[in-house]
Amino acid sequence: MIPVNRPALPPLEEYTRRLEGIWDRAWLTNDGPLVLELEQRLADYLDVRHVLFTSNGTIALQLAIKALGLTGEIVTTPFSYVATTSTIVWEGCEPVFADVLSDTLTIDPALVDRAISPRTTAILATHVYGIPCDVDALAEIGRRRSLPVIYDAAHAFGGRYRNRPLASYGDVATLSFHATKIFHTGEGGAVITNDSKLAHKLRYMRGFGHDGPERFFGLGINGKNSELHAAMGLCLLPRVPELIRARKEVGDAYELGLAGSPIGRPARRPGLEWNYPYYPILLQDEATVVRVAEELRAAGIGTRRYFYPALTTLPYVTGASAPVAEDAARRVLCLPMYSSLTEAEASGIAERVASSLSVQV
C-alpha cells in the first residue's frame, strides 16, 4: 500500500541520543531545556520574535483567539481543515464565511471586507496547501478596520513568500506539527507573534495561567508540550530543506506524468518558494473524484479528499453558502506526497490517474 502520507523520521540513534539526555535530567515537561531550545531555533528559522510550542495546532488556534480577547464574529475561510472553524465556535465566537478565490483557493479579500460587521473582531485565514493568501490585501483591511489578522499556517512550514518565511506573516500565525506535516514533533503546534506583550499572555495562558511557580497571572489552560516531542523536532528541523527537495522531486514527477490530463491545480502566487506539503488536483466533478480514488485504492494507492466537505456544511454553523469553496471541495483529490516516496512511484501514480481520466464513462 502506498499511503497518502508517511511521516519523516530521523535516524533512530540520533533521536535516542536526545532521549538519553532526557532520561539523565528526568525533566519531561514544564518548559524543559529541549522545549526552550526548539522554540528559539524555530524563532530563528521563521525570523520571528516569539514562538510558543504547544500540544497541537488546534490548541494554538484556541490560544490565539483567547489571548486576543476575541468575541462576536470572526471572518474566516470555508476551505480549510475543520479545526479552523471548530476552534472559533469552541471559543464562543461566530464564524462568518467569506468565499475563496477560484485560482488559489485562499480567502477572497474583497469578500472579507464585505463580510465585516460591527460585531467582527478578527480575520482568520488559511494558507491553503502552502499557497499564500493575499497578505497585502488582508493586512490593509486589518489596518483599515482595526482588526487583527490571524493565519492558520498549518501548511506553510518551510515555504517562503517574497523572500521571507510564509509562516511569519500576520499579527499572529499558528502552526501544526502533526505527524503528517513536513516538519513535525509527532503531535504538536505553535503560536507565532512579534508582539512581546501578546507573547507573554500566550505563555501564561498555555501553562494554566502561571506567572511563576506560586502565583497566577490570569486564566489559562494546559497547552504545553513535552521534552519527548521537542526532541523529535530538534532532530527533524535541520532536515527540512532536504525533505522539501525530496517532495519537490515527487511533485515534478506528478507534473510530468499528468501533463495533458484534464485536471486543474490551485495556482501558486508569484514569489512563492513552495514547500510541497500536499499534491492536490482538481477533477471535472465529484463523480470523477470518487471513481479515480476508488481505482487508486484498488491498486493499493491512498488518496484523500482534502478538504472535503466545505466548512459551510458543518452542522454547528449557519450562514450563506460559499459556491467556489463548495465546488472545489467536491472536486479536489490529494495524491500521495511524502519525502520517501520515489519518483518512480510518483510516476506510476500519475500514469494511473492519467489512464483513469482517459477512460470515457
C-alpha positions in Angstrom: 0.0 0.0 0.0 1.3 3.5 -0.9 -0.3 5.8 1.8 -1.3 9.3 1.1 1.2 10.4 3.7 4.1 8.9 5.6 5.9 10.8 8.4 9.5 11.6 8.0 11.6 10.2 10.8 15.2 11.0 11.9 17.8 8.3 12.3 16.8 6.3 15.4 20.3 6.7 17.0 20.1 10.5 16.7 16.7 10.6 18.5 17.9 8.1 21.1 20.8 10.4 22.0 18.3 13.2 22.7 16.2 10.7 24.8 19.3 9.8 26.8 19.7 13.4 27.9 16.0 13.5 28.9 16.5 10.3 30.9 19.6 11.8 32.6 17.7 15.0 33.6 14.4 13.3 34.3 12.8 16.6 33.2 9.9 15.7 30.9 7.7 18.8 30.7 7.1 22.3 32.0 9.5 24.3 29.7 12.3 21.9 29.7 15.6 22.7 28.0 14.7 21.0 24.8 11.4 22.8 24.5 13.2 26.1 25.1 15.9 25.2 22.5 13.3 24.2 19.9 11.3 27.5 20.4 14.5 29.5 19.9 15.6 27.6 16.9 12.1 27.9 15.4 12.1 31.6 16.0 15.4 31.9 14.2 14.2 29.7 11.3 11.0 31.6 10.9 12.6 35.0 11.5 10.1 36.0 14.2 10.5 37.2 17.8 8.3 34.6 19.6 7.4 31.0 19.0 5.4 29.2 21.7 5.5 25.4 21.3 2.0 23.9 22.0 0.5 20.5 22.4 -1.1 20.7 18.9 -2.2 23.1 16.2 -5.8 23.3 17.4 -4.7 24.5 20.9 -2.5 27.0 19.1 -5.6 28.5 17.4 -7.6 28.4 20.7 -4.8 30.3 22.5 -4.6 32.9 19.8 -8.3 33.6 19.9 -8.4 33.7 23.7 -5.2 35.8 24.1 -6.5 38.4 21.6 -9.8 38.6 23.6 -11.9 37.9 20.5 -15.7 37.8 20.8 -18.6 38.1 18.4 -17.8 37.4 14.7 -14.6 36.2 13.1 -14.4 36.3 9.3 -12.9 33.1 8.0 -12.5 30.7 5.1 -14.8 27.9 4.2 -12.0 25.9 2.6 -9.7 24.7 5.3 -9.4 21.8 7.8 -12.3 21.6 10.3 -10.2 22.9 13.2 -10.1 26.4 11.7 -13.8 26.7 12.1 -14.4 24.5 15.1 -11.9 26.4 17.2 -13.8 29.7 16.5 -17.1 28.0 17.7 -15.4 26.3 20.6 -14.1 29.7 21.9 -17.6 31.1 21.8 -17.3 33.2 18.6 -19.2 33.0 15.4 -17.6 32.1 12.1 -18.6 34.3 9.2 -17.5 32.8 5.9 -16.0 34.7 3.0 -15.7 32.5 -0.1 -12.3 31.7 -1.7 -10.6 32.8 -4.9 -11.1 30.3 -7.7 -7.4 30.2 -8.6 -5.5 29.9 -5.3 -8.5 28.7 -3.2 -7.4 31.1 -0.5 -9.9 33.6 1.1 -11.1 36.4 -1.2 -10.1 39.8 0.4 -13.0 41.6 -1.3 -15.5 39.2 0.2 -13.7 39.5 3.6 -14.1 43.3 3.5 -17.8 42.9 2.6 -18.4 40.4 5.4 -17.1 42.6 8.2 -19.8 43.9 10.5 -19.8 45.9 13.8 -19.6 42.6 15.6 -16.4 41.5 13.7 -13.3 41.2 15.9 -10.8 39.4 13.7 -9.9 37.9 10.3 -8.7 34.2 10.4 -7.4 33.0 7.0 -5.6 29.8 5.9 -2.6 29.5 3.6 -4.2 26.6 1.7 -1.8 23.8 0.7 1.1 26.2 1.5 -0.2 28.7 -1.0 -0.2 32.3 0.4 -3.3 34.3 1.0 -3.3 37.8 -0.5 -1.3 39.0 2.5 -1.1 42.6 1.3 -4.8 43.0 0.8 -5.7 41.3 4.2 -3.1 43.4 6.0 -4.6 46.6 4.5 -8.1 45.5 5.5 -6.9 44.7 9.0 -5.3 48.1 9.4 -8.2 50.0 8.0 -10.8 48.1 10.0 -8.6 47.9 13.2 -8.8 44.1 13.1 -6.1 41.5 13.9 -5.2 39.1 11.0 -4.6 35.6 12.2 -3.2 33.0 9.8 -3.7 29.3 10.1 -0.3 28.5 8.7 -0.5 24.7 9.3 0.5 24.0 5.7 3.1 26.8 5.5 6.2 25.5 7.3 9.3 25.6 5.1 7.6 27.7 2.5 8.8 31.2 1.7 7.0 34.1 0.1 8.7 37.2 -1.2 12.0 36.1 0.4 10.6 35.6 3.9 9.0 32.6 5.7 5.3 32.3 4.8 4.5 31.5 8.4 5.9 34.9 9.6 3.0 36.9 8.0 0.1 38.2 10.1 -0.4 39.6 13.6 -0.5 36.1 14.8 0.1 32.8 13.0 -0.4 29.2 14.1 1.3 26.0 13.0 0.6 22.3 13.2 3.4 19.9 13.9 1.2 16.8 13.5 3.0 13.7 12.2 1.6 14.3 8.7 3.4 17.7 8.3 6.7 18.3 6.6 8.2 19.4 10.0 6.6 17.5 12.9 7.0 16.6 16.5 4.7 13.6 16.4 2.0 15.8 17.9 2.4 19.5 18.4 1.9 23.0 17.2 3.0 26.6 17.8 1.8 30.1 18.1 3.9 32.8 16.4 3.9 36.5 17.1 6.2 39.5 17.1 4.2 41.2 19.8 6.1 40.7 23.1 3.1 41.7 25.3 0.9 39.2 23.5 3.6 36.5 23.7 3.7 36.9 27.5 -0.1 36.5 27.6 0.1 33.4 25.4 2.8 31.9 27.5 1.0 32.1 30.8 -2.3 31.1 29.2 -0.5 28.0 27.8 0.6 27.0 31.3 -2.6 27.1 33.5 -2.1 30.9 33.9 1.1 30.5 36.0 3.3 33.5 36.3 6.0 31.8 38.3 5.5 28.6 40.4 3.4 30.1 43.2 1.3 32.8 41.6 -1.1 33.2 38.7 -1.2 35.9 36.2 -4.6 35.1 34.7 -6.8 32.4 33.2 -5.0 29.6 31.4 -5.2 26.0 30.2 -2.7 23.2 29.7 -1.4 23.7 26.2 2.2 22.8 26.8 4.2 20.2 25.0 6.9 17.7 26.3 10.6 17.2 26.0 10.0 14.0 24.1 8.2 15.9 21.4 10.7 18.7 21.3 13.5 16.1 20.8 11.8 14.9 17.6 11.5 18.4 16.4 15.2 19.2 17.1 16.2 16.1 15.1 14.0 17.0 12.1 14.4 20.8 11.9 17.8 20.7 10.2 16.4 18.2 7.7 13.6 20.4 6.5 15.4 21.6 3.3 16.3 18.1 2.2 12.7 16.9 3.0 11.3 19.7 0.8 13.8 18.9 -2.0 12.6 15.3 -2.0 9.0 16.3 -2.0 9.7 18.6 -5.0 11.1 15.7 -6.9 7.8 13.9 -6.3 5.9 16.9 -7.4 7.9 17.2 -10.6 7.2 13.6 -11.4 3.5 14.3 -11.0 3.7 17.4 -13.2 5.4 15.4 -15.9 3.1 12.4 -15.7 -0.1 14.4 -15.6 0.8 16.8 -18.4 -2.1 17.0 -20.8 -4.5 15.3 -18.4 -7.9 17.1 -17.8 -7.0 18.3 -14.3 -6.7 21.6 -12.5 -4.4 22.7 -9.7 -4.5 25.5 -7.2 -2.4 28.4 -8.6 0.8 29.3 -6.8 1.4 33.0 -6.4 4.5 34.6 -8.0 7.2 35.0 -5.4 6.3 31.7 -3.7 9.0 29.1 -2.9 6.6 26.2 -2.4 7.1 23.6 0.3 5.1 20.8 -1.4 3.0 20.0 1.7 0.4 18.2 -0.4 -0.3 17.5 -4.1 -3.9 18.5 -4.8 -5.6 18.1 -8.2 -9.0 19.3 -9.2 -11.0 16.9 -11.3 -14.1 17.5 -13.5 -16.7 16.7 -11.0 -17.3 14.7 -7.8 -18.2 11.5 -9.6 -14.8 11.6 -11.3 -13.1 12.1 -7.9 -14.9 9.1 -6.4 -14.1 6.9 -9.4 -10.4 7.9 -9.6 -10.0 7.5 -5.8 -11.6 4.1 -5.9 -9.4 2.9 -8.8 -6.3 4.0 -7.0 -7.4 2.4 -3.8 -7.9 -0.9 -5.6 -4.4 -0.6 -6.9 -3.1 0.0 -3.3 -2.7 3.7 -3.6 -4.1 6.0 -0.9 -5.7 9.4 -1.6 -7.5 12.0 0.4 -10.4 14.3 -0.4 -8.7 17.2 1.5 -10.6 19.4 2.2 -14.0 17.8 2.0 -16.7 18.7 2.7 -16.6 22.5 2.7 -16.9 24.0 6.2 -20.2 25.7 5.3 -21.8 22.2 5.6 -20.8 21.7 9.3 -23.8 21.0 11.5 -22.9 23.7 14.1 -22.5 26.7 11.7 -25.1 28.8 9.8 -24.8 31.4 7.1 -24.6 31.9 3.4 -23.2 29.4 1.1 -19.7 29.6 -0.5 -20.1 28.3 -4.0 -16.4 28.4 -5.0 -15.2 26.6 -1.9 -18.1 24.1 -2.1 -17.3 23.3 -5.7 -13.6 22.9 -5.0 -14.3 20.7 -2.0 -16.3 18.3 -4.2 -13.6 18.2 -7.0 -10.3 18.1 -5.1 -8.2 15.0 -4.5 -4.8 14.8 -2.9 -2.3 12.3 -4.2 0.4 10.7 -2.1 3.1 13.2 -1.1 6.0 12.4 1.3 9.7 12.6 1.2 10.4 8.9 1.0 8.0 8.4 -2.0 10.2 7.7 -5.0 10.0 9.4 -8.4 9.2 6.0 -9.9 6.3 5.5 -7.6 5.0 9.0 -8.3 5.3 8.5 -12.0 3.4 5.3 -11.7 0.6 7.0 -9.7 0.4 9.8 -12.3 0.2 7.2 -15.0 -2.7 5.5 -13.3 -4.5 8.8 -12.8 -4.0 9.9 -16.4 -5.2 6.5 -17.6 -8.3 6.6 -15.5 -9.1 10.1 -16.8 -8.7 9.0 -20.4 -11.4 6.4 -19.9 -14.8 7.5 -21.2 -17.6 6.7 -18.7 
